[in-house]
Amino acid sequence: MNIRLHANATTTPKIRRFIRESDRPIAQLAKELHVSEDTIRRWRQRDCVADGSHTPHRLQTTLTPAQELVVVELRKTLLLPLDDLLVVTREFIHPEVSRSALNRCLRRHGVANLKALLPKEEGPKTPVKRFKAYKPGFVHVDIKYLPQMPDQDQRTDLFAAIDRATRWVYVEILKDKSATSASGFLKRLIDKAPFIINRVVPLDNFMIYKYIIRLDRPD
């Protein structure tokens, strides 16, 4: 029979069985077998001599209610496909969230159908300039109010930015949308962007208008 031991195992199944069946004092066994007393105690408490699984019994791949609110607002604001939203969620919200958990979250909140979230067209269709026609550096910014959760001591605001050309996203959750928060977000946005930001366009009427940055820098 092939026995697969853990890479750091200090005992074999034969020694473990000896530990379980021996009535010698723990200190004496540890000294005799050249292992720690904790090892002796551990194998005396086990029901078998095989290595246990080192995989966590419960992977934290689901979102908390507060995180779900953030994800839903990102979905409605940025209109990202599931896989793109998964990348953003793992980077800014929950690094271990699974794709299936994210999909279930969107379904629970009624935002799984991306087409249904797109703005309704009114009147005759007019040509729309596609995002790919823009150069990197044309960034849309929006702020969304997040309701206060029972386990939070204050409400927060979601700051989200997306580049038209590359769909690069930057997200922060701040305590308010004051002048200090808005200007600080913009400074960090410019610092984190992998390209030169030439223009920041707000998607809504909020405090960030006072601190809007329009940088006509040379390419």
Protein Blocks (a to p, Z undefined) as FASTA:
>chain_A
ZZdddfklcbdfklmmmmmmpccdfklmmmmnopafklmmmmmmpmbfbdcdfbdfbdcf
bccfklmmmmmmmmmmnopafklmmmmmmmmmommbcfklmmmmmmmnopmbmmlmpccd
ehjddddddfklpcehiacdddddddddfkbcbdcdddddddfklopacddddfbfcfkl
mmmmmmmmmmmpcbdcfbdcdfbdcfklmmcccddddZZ
